[in-house]
Amino acid sequence: MADTLPPASIGMRVEEVDTPALLIDLDAFERNLKRMADAIQDSSAVLRPHAKTHKCPTVGLKQMEVGAVGVCCQKVGEAEAMVLGGISDILVSNEIVGAPKLTKLASLARRAKIAVCADDAGNVSDLDAAAAVAGVTLDVLVEIDVGAGRCGVAPGAPALALAEVIDKAPNLRFGGLQAYQGSAQHIRAYEGRKSAIDSAIAMTQETVSLLASHGLECGIVGGAGTGTFPFEAASGVYNELQAGSYIFMDADYGYNLNASGNPIDDFENSLFVYATVMSRTTGDRAILDAGLKALSVDSGLPLPWEIPGVEFVGASDEHGKLLVSESVQGGNNDLKVGDKVRLIPGHVDPTVNMYDWYVCIRDGRVEDLWPITARGKLQ
Amino acid sequence: MADTLPPASIGMRVEEVDTPALLIDLDAFERNLKRMADAIQDSSAVLRPHAKTHKCPTVGLKQMEVGAVGVCCQKVGEAEAMVLGGISDILVSNEIVGAPKLTKLASLARRAKIAVCADDAGNVSDLDAAAAVAGVTLDVLVEIDVGAGRCGVAPGAPALALAEVIDKAPNLRFGGLQAYQGSAQHIRAYEGRKSAIDSAIAMTQETVSLLASHGLECGIVGGAGTGTFPFEAASGVYNELQAGSYIFMDADYGYNLNASGNPIDDFENSLFVYATVMSRTTGDRAILDAGLKALSVDSGLPLPWEIPGVEFVGASDEHGKLLVSESVQGGNNDLKVGDKVRLIPGHVDPTVNMYDWYVCIRDGRVEDLWPITARGKLQ
């Protein structure tokens, strides 16, 4: 559970919610859930959305209600929060290293279906030992590097070699391939994203075939993010899609272009940082009470939501600066101290990680409060 | 209290601490405390260090043990955490807007000495009303903009006008001036920083004199940060110094130059993000388990600490990428999966805000564990 009291009360008018707060527009959120379900209904792949985006079992359960088979996590602590919140099927789409984490991971497998990734034979041996101590059999996927240049062994022979190590480990089961192309997600041009994923699909297909020819069937072939999932969904190779951001969206994803060269509009912004104008001493600026501890700027600045004539131009630790001037189209001199505004986060995942609660709104009122129980679960 | 269990145990060897974790090197931290006390001992100004850096009453009390008169906070929630942790004298060096926060602020003044800043007459009226309800008298400083272009009225006549509003408010006491030049702190060249602060000092002096000529004495004239405090300390105008980062330092402050053109060495790095190598599938990269949710990159990437031949080249949500190659001076092919490394955060304040505990180390072992009780206190 989050340690803090909720920052709002159910039934409160949105304007009464104190700031900074993280708002979910429930109507938009629910439309996003449905849009994803619709988008992949003809695919042979199913959805296993990434819980690193929301860090909230309540959201994960809502994703599963509309078809998701479970969730992905990146951290064992995140997986623990999901299990405690009632999620029964988790893929840790990441390598887990070190005795304390391996012990916890294997213990979780006594309570839920747990799979994990590996890209190192020594780590596979450690996973096997931890599974033996816990008295469980762990599903282990081989992560292959399909172009992101991060974790993962090379596709083909190195993947086969590691899969065989897993297959021979007495307390492990070979679970398939993790083949996420993370660096393709924010290539702006549609053709660029498609080309990167075509390449990833080819490498994955080749590896799946090689493994099959050695008697190793891939239960899961997982990958895809919000920026590229239609390609993986149509590939016939990937059978699990791991998109996460689609439920909320952010400024960074908003800069991706579709096949027509227009900003993508598959999903809506449903997540906002709610902020208050705390200073207004000159005509050309309004200072908000949300800065670097309320908004992650790693992928660019947040965008004001439905406030014409305003530009978010900078953040310091606890302040956000809006340029309010005639140099910004439309101009906007109406903002005054105490006014509350919504901002689209620049990057949703690390922004969510700064908050303990979602304040869920509909029709101008607070309808629900969801604790972000995996907030800060770094380990 | 932090809601999570501590990520380590007292007495544990450092190498046993699970990652990511936030380490304080207690020897270096204590030397930094002493160095600041020594640096300002001949100044007429006293230290009121900024608790937004550490968000931990334990650290604040240690600062007060060596001479600090109290702490600064930026948020009411932060101030509440400090009061609960035993800090008895707090300046909220920021504007506080909105009924819920004003109610809490005024209530805190029943238990501790609380001052706050204002730059708006309407806000002063709201502060007065909240103080009346709580049955307290609040000290209110006028914030002036001395070059940072953020909050604050203009120096001179506008400051006088607002000070008179405060002075006349029945439940408020005029407390002085807040004159922080935030944008000067990271000007790299010594002369550039000095010039910006010379200008701030002149504006502050002029305003102090104007107020005095109208019978308004400034109890506090506050400002200064780790990048500029020697200038304010020597000014004879500022009487409270608000540096925060000096206790820990970070990569960003490490790029500032002293009068000789060398990197400043007033203080040492005492804060580190501890991370584990989780993937090592190619000769030229090592992937760490610390990314954007463990390290704020808003002011630049973290720096590896005492690991020759390695460069931190990128972060994604949960991964940090080290370039390990002969192209990096020295090269370093010794790093292997499971190795633990220390990183100097790029920017200390928002990095601290991602953690619930400090793991305090000395002589290779965990000596103490301090909860970061104001972590996430955004409001």
Chai-1 contact restraints between the chains, C-beta under 6 A:
chainA,res_idxA,chainB,res_idxB,connection_type,confidence,min_distance_angstrom,max_distance_angstrom,comment,restraint_id
A,D3,B,D3,contact,1.0,0.0,6.0,A-B,restraint_1
A,D18,B,P100,contact,1.0,0.0,6.0,A-B,restraint_2
A,D18,B,Q379,contact,1.0,0.0,6.0,A-B,restraint_3
A,P20,B,L378,contact,1.0,0.0,6.0,A-B,restraint_4
A,Q74,B,E318,contact,1.0,0.0,6.0,A-B,restraint_5
A,E95,B,M278,contact,1.0,0.0,6.0,A-B,restraint_6
A,E95,B,S279,contact,1.0,0.0,6.0,A-B,restraint_7
A,V97,B,T276,contact,1.0,0.0,6.0,A-B,restraint_8
A,V97,B,M278,contact,1.0,0.0,6.0,A-B,restraint_9
A,V97,B,V337,contact,1.0,0.0,6.0,A-B,restraint_10
A,V97,B,G338,contact,1.0,0.0,6.0,A-B,restraint_11
A,G98,B,T276,contact,1.0,0.0,6.0,A-B,restraint_12
A,P100,B,D18,contact,1.0,0.0,6.0,A-B,restraint_13
A,D119,B,S279,contact,1.0,0.0,6.0,A-B,restraint_14
A,D119,B,T281,contact,1.0,0.0,6.0,A-B,restraint_15
A,D120,B,V337,contact,1.0,0.0,6.0,A-B,restraint_16
A,N123,B,V337,contact,1.0,0.0,6.0,A-B,restraint_17
A,R150,B,I287,contact,1.0,0.0,6.0,A-B,restraint_18
A,R150,B,H319,contact,1.0,0.0,6.0,A-B,restraint_19
A,C151,B,S279,contact,1.0,0.0,6.0,A-B,restraint_20
A,C151,B,I287,contact,1.0,0.0,6.0,A-B,restraint_21
A,V153,B,T281,contact,1.0,0.0,6.0,A-B,restraint_22
A,T276,B,V97,contact,1.0,0.0,6.0,A-B,restraint_23
A,T276,B,G98,contact,1.0,0.0,6.0,A-B,restraint_24
A,M278,B,E95,contact,1.0,0.0,6.0,A-B,restraint_25
A,M278,B,V97,contact,1.0,0.0,6.0,A-B,restraint_26
A,S279,B,E95,contact,1.0,0.0,6.0,A-B,restraint_27
A,S279,B,D119,contact,1.0,0.0,6.0,A-B,restraint_28
A,S279,B,C151,contact,1.0,0.0,6.0,A-B,restraint_29
A,T281,B,D119,contact,1.0,0.0,6.0,A-B,restraint_30
A,T281,B,V153,contact,1.0,0.0,6.0,A-B,restraint_31
A,I287,B,R150,contact,1.0,0.0,6.0,A-B,restraint_32
A,I287,B,C151,contact,1.0,0.0,6.0,A-B,restraint_33
A,L292,B,D298,contact,1.0,0.0,6.0,A-B,restraint_34
A,L292,B,P350,contact,1.0,0.0,6.0,A-B,restraint_35
A,K293,B,P350,contact,1.0,0.0,6.0,A-B,restraint_36
A,K293,B,N353,contact,1.0,0.0,6.0,A-B,restraint_37
A,A294,B,L378,contact,1.0,0.0,6.0,A-B,restraint_38
A,V297,B,D298,contact,1.0,0.0,6.0,A-B,restraint_39
A,D298,B,L292,contact,1.0,0.0,6.0,A-B,restraint_40
A,D298,B,V297,contact,1.0,0.0,6.0,A-B,restraint_41
A,D317,B,D349,contact,1.0,0.0,6.0,A-B,restraint_42
A,E318,B,Q74,contact,1.0,0.0,6.0,A-B,restraint_43
A,H319,B,R150,contact,1.0,0.0,6.0,A-B,restraint_44
A,V337,B,V97,contact,1.0,0.0,6.0,A-B,restraint_45
A,V337,B,D120,contact,1.0,0.0,6.0,A-B,restraint_46
A,V337,B,N123,contact,1.0,0.0,6.0,A-B,restraint_47
A,G338,B,V97,contact,1.0,0.0,6.0,A-B,restraint_48
A,D349,B,D317,contact,1.0,0.0,6.0,A-B,restraint_49
A,P350,B,L292,contact,1.0,0.0,6.0,A-B,restraint_50
A,P350,B,K293,contact,1.0,0.0,6.0,A-B,restraint_51
A,N353,B,K293,contact,1.0,0.0,6.0,A-B,restraint_52
A,D356,B,G376,contact,1.0,0.0,6.0,A-B,restraint_53
A,G376,B,D356,contact,1.0,0.0,6.0,A-B,restraint_54
A,L378,B,P20,contact,1.0,0.0,6.0,A-B,restraint_55
A,L378,B,A294,contact,1.0,0.0,6.0,A-B,restraint_56
A,Q379,B,D18,contact,1.0,0.0,6.0,A-B,restraint_57
